[in-house]
Amino acid sequence: MKTLEILLQQNRILRVIGFDDAPFEHHQGANVNVAGVVCAGTQFEGMLWGKVQKDGDDATEVLSQLLLKSKFYDQVHLVLIDGLAMGGFNLIDLPELALSLNRPCVTVMRKQPNLAAIQKALQNLPNSTKRWNLIHKAGPIYQQKPFYFQTQGANPDVVGKALERLTRLGHVPEALRLAHLIGSAVMTGQSSNRA
């Protein structure tokens, strides 16, 4: 498979999957639905649906298996995730996910995260040190307006250009925007206004 940089240089359509968690119940051990939307550029092409445990430690494995076992795996050039956590603080091991999928993996954030507040919140959960280490393991947080992101498996400058190309409205790549809208509509009966 051609690298992200070569695909951008050749002005090829980027196929991407965007993962976002759906609204969930806040009791311990709840299942949290995860939507994975596949887009060719900004055009919807397909979808995956899975579950992770609230505040658990299975998000990396679940996302990896959802994509690896799907018909979309061979087509996808880039994996996008709405933040580093699913279902509360079920943190993704970003380098492990990129290695497992053999694809660049990127967490996209709407704003610079408050790491001090996150570290404080993690103290209320088991394995808080391990969870905190996963945040650092994901790498530095880059800003290329309007995006904040962490990346594994691709150069940050290349990722910034890819994010621009994959975004049609607002500050979120279309695959993530659609994953958010679909997840909230399935769980609450209507899409949310924050996408």
C-alpha positions in Angstrom: 0.0 0.0 0.0 1.2 3.5 -0.9 2.1 5.8 2.0 -0.1 8.7 3.0 2.5 11.1 1.7 2.6 9.5 -1.8 -1.2 9.4 -1.9 -1.4 13.1 -1.2 1.4 13.9 -3.7 -0.5 12.0 -6.4 -3.8 13.7 -5.4 -5.4 10.3 -4.8 -8.6 9.8 -2.9 -7.9 8.9 0.7 -10.0 6.2 2.2 -10.3 6.6 5.9 -12.2 5.2 8.8 -13.3 7.4 11.7 -14.2 5.9 15.1 -16.3 7.6 17.7 -18.1 6.4 20.8 -21.9 6.8 21.0 -23.7 8.3 24.1 -23.6 5.7 26.9 -24.9 4.9 30.4 -22.5 6.1 33.1 -22.6 3.1 35.4 -19.5 1.0 35.9 -19.0 -1.8 33.4 -21.6 -0.4 30.9 -21.2 -1.3 27.3 -20.4 1.6 25.0 -21.3 1.5 21.3 -18.6 2.5 18.8 -19.4 3.7 15.3 -16.7 3.4 12.6 -17.5 5.3 9.4 -15.6 4.7 6.2 -15.3 7.5 3.8 -13.6 8.0 0.4 -12.4 11.5 0.9 -15.5 13.1 2.4 -18.0 10.7 0.9 -19.7 8.0 3.0 -18.9 4.5 1.9 -19.7 2.2 4.8 -19.8 1.6 8.5 -18.7 -0.7 11.3 -20.4 -1.0 14.7 -18.8 -2.4 17.9 -18.8 -2.2 21.7 -16.2 -1.4 24.3 -16.5 -1.4 28.1 -16.9 1.9 29.9 -13.6 2.9 31.5 -12.3 -0.5 30.5 -9.1 -1.5 28.7 -10.3 -3.2 25.6 -10.6 -0.2 23.1 -7.4 -0.9 21.3 -8.2 -4.6 20.7 -11.9 -3.9 19.7 -11.0 -1.2 17.1 -8.2 -3.3 15.7 -10.4 -6.4 15.3 -13.4 -4.4 14.0 -11.3 -3.1 11.1 -9.1 -6.2 10.5 -12.1 -8.5 10.2 -14.0 -6.2 7.9 -14.3 -5.9 4.2 -12.9 -2.4 4.4 -9.4 -3.2 5.9 -7.6 -3.5 2.5 -9.1 -0.2 1.3 -8.4 2.0 4.3 -5.3 4.3 4.2 -5.8 6.1 7.5 -7.5 5.5 10.9 -9.0 8.5 12.7 -10.3 8.4 16.3 -12.2 11.1 18.1 -9.8 11.6 21.0 -7.7 8.9 22.7 -10.4 7.5 24.9 -13.6 5.6 24.2 -16.4 5.2 26.7 -15.0 7.5 29.4 -11.4 6.5 30.0 -11.0 3.3 27.9 -7.7 4.6 26.5 -6.3 3.5 23.2 -2.7 2.3 22.9 -2.1 4.4 19.7 1.3 2.9 18.8 0.0 -0.6 19.3 -3.1 0.1 17.2 -1.0 1.5 14.3 1.3 -1.6 14.5 -1.6 -4.0 14.6 -3.4 -2.4 11.7 -0.3 -1.5 9.7 -1.9 1.9 9.1 -1.3 5.4 10.4 -3.5 6.1 13.3 -4.5 9.6 14.4 -6.5 10.9 17.4 -8.3 14.2 16.5 -9.3 16.6 19.2 -11.4 19.8 19.0 -9.3 21.7 21.5 -6.1 21.3 23.4 -6.8 18.8 26.2 -6.4 19.8 29.8 -3.8 17.2 30.8 -3.8 18.2 34.5 -7.6 17.7 34.7 -7.3 14.4 32.9 -4.5 13.2 35.3 -6.6 14.1 38.3 -9.7 12.3 36.9 -7.6 9.2 36.2 -6.9 8.9 39.9 -10.4 7.7 40.4 -9.9 4.7 38.2 -7.9 1.5 38.6 -4.6 1.3 36.8 -4.4 5.1 36.7 -0.6 5.1 36.1 -1.0 2.7 33.1 -3.7 4.9 31.6 -1.7 8.0 32.1 1.3 6.3 30.4 -0.9 5.5 27.3 -1.6 9.3 26.9 2.1 10.0 26.8 2.8 6.9 24.6 0.5 8.3 22.0 3.1 11.0 21.3 3.1 14.8 21.3 -0.1 16.8 20.6 0.3 18.7 17.4 -1.7 21.7 16.3 -2.4 22.5 12.6 -5.3 24.8 12.7 -8.1 24.0 13.3 -6.9 20.5 14.4 -5.2 19.2 17.5 -4.0 15.6 17.0 -1.6 12.9 18.0 -0.3 10.5 15.4 1.5 7.2 15.1 2.7 5.8 11.7 2.8 9.0 9.7 4.6 12.4 9.7 2.6 15.1 11.5 2.9 17.5 8.6 1.5 14.9 6.2 -1.3 14.1 8.7 -2.2 17.8 8.9 -2.6 18.0 5.1 -4.6 14.7 5.1 -7.0 16.1 7.8 -7.6 19.2 5.8 -8.5 17.2 2.7 -10.8 14.9 4.7 -12.8 17.8 6.3 -15.8 19.3 4.6 -17.5 21.2 7.4 -16.2 22.7 10.6 -13.2 21.4 12.4 -13.7 17.7 12.2 -12.9 15.2 9.4 -16.1 14.0 7.8 -15.7 10.4 8.8 -15.5 11.4 12.5 -18.4 13.9 12.1 -20.6 11.2 10.6 -19.6 8.6 13.2 -20.6 11.1 15.9 -23.9 11.9 14.3 -24.8 8.3 13.6 -23.8 7.1 17.1 -25.9 9.7 18.8 -28.9 9.1 16.6 -28.9 5.4 17.1 -28.6 5.7 20.9 -30.8 8.7 21.6 -33.2 8.8 18.6 -31.7 12.0 17.1 -28.3 13.2 16.1 -26.6 15.7 18.5 -25.7 19.2 17.6 -22.0 18.8 18.5 -20.3 17.1 15.5 
